[in-house]
Structures are given as structure tokens and as C-alpha cells.
Amino acid sequence: MSSTMYDYDLFVIGGGSGGVRAARISAGHGARVALAEEYRMGGTCVIRGCVPKKYMVYASDYGHKLDEARAYGWTVGKGKFDFGRFMSRMHDEVSRLSGLYMSGQTGAGVEVFEDRAELVDPHTLRLVGSGRTVTAQRILIAVGGTPWRPSPAELPGVEHTIDSDGVFELTALPRRMIIIGGGYIAVEFAHVFAGLGVETMLIYRKDKVLRGFDDDIRDRVQQGLIAAGVQLVTHSVPNRIVRDPAVWLPLEVSLDNGSVVRADQVMMAVGRRPATEGLGLAAAGVETGAAGEIVVDAYSRTNVSSVWAVGDVTGRMELTPVAIREGHAFADTEFGGQPRTMDHSTIATAIFVQPEVGTVGLSETDARAAFGDIDIYKTDFRPMKHVLNGSAERVFMKLVVRAADEVVVGAHIIGPDAGEMIQMLAIAIKMGATKTQFDETCAVHPTMAEEIVTLRTKSPPRQA
Ligand code: NDP
């Protein structure tokens, strides 16, 4: 397996979730592995994504918890949030994790270059910082994605905005924040900032956020944003941003609906793109798609026989656990003698709005399109905890069932800890559980999750 013709058996570009997993497992299988990371070990998830974002979600949720505690008899003074102290603790934790990612690699025998690597040809890489050239029998590209923003020609003044990377570098809370977009990142950060007391506006180009999700979830997330105090502007996009540092809210955003709004921070959350620019893909002959993504097959093979790619850079599913599994499958296939592919079906996901969304499988609309006859079971209730504390927050649960064989093909939850619930539910749905098997499962009482096994009445289909 090992070839002395090359410096390494495997060279991984990118120290994020997919890359480190592939490198560590390949080294464990006996391969001589090197990995290059140009920024910080851990990649998007650890450094400027899932992990720090979730800490920000926790931070903003504590404000609600203080109010709830009062209703439960606690005397709680007027809470005050110290953004600087929180961010410093959060960055310390991110640094700790990044260190663990590094030691995990070196401990597994992976040689790590803290440098940018670019392809020179199908077996050769140039380390940009050191100028060194190395060769590898196999190259795995796991460079992830990067926030996308329109060009200054498309949106004059866009240089005055930040993106999700910029959020983690803020040194002070904005007074007023405008977020552009209606995907995961936009809705999660709208809740974060609103929860931290920032006047928050979300501007979305269509009618309803979270395109592609179940419509009942989309309705409720939209209502939830408004309930959290987010000012929601739909059917609008910015067409000019002007900065005047002399005024209290220095950014003036003109919208295509004719209105003008002001803020001291504008965040663009309009999607991410594969980070393939300047990577040398053309030099190595690696094929890319329309958005710059690396085209791969089920085994993460590119069109070049010595080059593979995993994670966000492939544009398959931009989720950390997916990248990890793709990387692991690659390592087992190429170095472990256990060829296997990643199963991309029925992957659960959570959106950390407040309260959370947990979703797995098909939406009602997609299930109807796929199977025709489906049954819907829904419940919408006030959780026990909130009955006592007066919160108006509700829980919504929905099962999508294929009528022909009663198999549950989708589950959608919005409520506290929905992300935790959906992970468990995903096991049953992945196993092909039927509605009858859900019904036969005895409830855990008193919990919110018990409702999922006590749904007995079919709901009418949603009207389009
Ligand atoms: P998304 O692609 O999910 O959403 C982009 C949003 O921006 C959409 O609402 C889109 O509108 C809108 N948009 C796109 N182009 C423009 C434009 N030119 N002008 C105005 N609006 C525009 O991207 P995100 O950046 O939110 O997230 C990227 C990915 O990261 C997600 O798909 C997800 O896989 C991953 N992620 C996962 C998280 C999790 O698991 N909790 C958290 C955060 C990210 P439209 O709907 O009309 O296309």
C-alpha cells in the first residue's frame, strides 16, 4: 500500500471536521499522512461555525432563563450581559478545542503543516508559506466552504458588511443589527442577537424563511422570529449600503422596496461557497461544478484518480457530521481495506433558533410528491414548564407517514431541545419504523417527547 515514490501516502488539505477524521483514521490504518491547515485547526465547525455559534445561542438563551426562574420563585436581580467577558471565554474554549484537534493529529502520527497547500499537479502540492513542494500518492481535499457575499458591483457598499466569520470577531454588541438572508445562519443569528438585547432586523428576499424545510416548521420559525422581537422584512433585498461614521447608526441600507433602514452592523448570511479559489484544481485537472464545488462520486473520488474530496467543498450536504463520515469512509476504503460509501439518506439536522428546530426525513410536500398518499399527525401544545412560568412558547411536532405501509418518513419538531429529540427519533426513522411501532412504544412521562408516541389523530393535509 505504502509507496516510497512519494513523500506521503496521503496528503490532506484542510484541518476541519472531514480532513482531520480522514487523516487520523488513515494514519491508524498505517498510512504515512500529512495535513495542511492554513488558518486554525478545527475548521469552520470548531473555529467559526457550530461550536462558537452554539455558545452564542446558549448565551442569548440565558436571558429568557432568568425571566423563567423568577416565575419559579427565584429572586433574580436585573441581569446584565457582558459581551466582552463572554466572547473571551468562548474564544478560550475554541482555542482549547483547536489545540485538541492538533494534538489528535500529531498523536496519531500525522505530520501537520500550518500552511496553505495548493495543488501543482495530481500528485504534487506546494506549501505556500514555506515555498516547499511535497508529493503524495493520494490527495484529499477537505477545505470546506466560505461565506459568500455579492460583489461591490452587485451590491455597492457590501464592503461595510460582515459575514458569519465576522460575527465571531465582534468586540462589542451592535446597537442595531440587520441580517440579510433566510437560511440556517440568518435565522440562528437573528435569535442570538435579539436574545442578547440587540435591536434586530432580518431582511429576506422571499415570503418565508428556511426554504426547503417543512412548511409548518417554516411558519413557526417565522412567527418565532417575530415573537422574539426580530423585525422581519420580506420580499426585499438591499441594493446599496452607505457608511457615514459620523452618525449614531452609521450604515444606511437602501432596499429594493424603496425603504431605507439603518444599523451599526449589517450581516450578510446569503449562503456559502466551496473554498476552491486558487487551490490549483485546474492545474491538477480536477473537475468543479457551477458553484465551484468539487465533483465527486459516492466514494468521494474526483475525476482525477489520485484526488478525493470530502465535506462542504463537494457541495453535497454542508453539515459537520456528514463531512466526518465522508472522511472516515474514504480512509477505510483507501487504507483500511474496507470499501464503503457514506449514506446521505435520512440525515437529521437541527436549527438553533429559539426554541430549536429538529428535523429528519421528508417534509409533507416532498413526501406527497414522492409517495402520493401520506398521513400527517401533528400536535401543538404549551410545554408543562411554560404553563407555570407564563411563557407563550409552544412545542410543535409532526410525523409524516407513508399511507401504503405506515412507515414514518419524516419528523419535524420545534420546541426546547428539539435537536436532542430528533437525534433519537432519527434512529427509528432510519430503521424504517412504522407509525404502529411508534404507537406501541410506551411514553416517558411527563416529558415533551412523549407526545411523539401518543399522536393518534390524523391531521388534514396542508392547503397549498
Ligand atoms: P443557505 O443557503 O441555507 O441560505 C442562504 C439564504 O440567503 C437563503 O435564504 C437565500 O434565499 C438567501 N440568498 C441567497 N442569495 C441571496 C442574494 N443574492 N440576496 C439575498 N438573499 C440571498 O445558507 P446559510 O449561509 O444560511 O447556511 C449555509 C449552510 O451551512 C446551510 O445550508 C447548512 O447546511 C449549513 N449550516 C448548518 C447549520 C446547522 O446545522 N444548525 C447552521 C448553519 C449553517 P432563498 O431561500 O430564496 O434561496
Residues whose N, C-alpha, C, O or C-beta is under 5 A from the ligand:
A	BS01	NDP	G181 G182 G183 Y184 I185 A186 R205 K206 R211 V237 A269 V270 G271 R272 E318 L319 A350 I351 F352
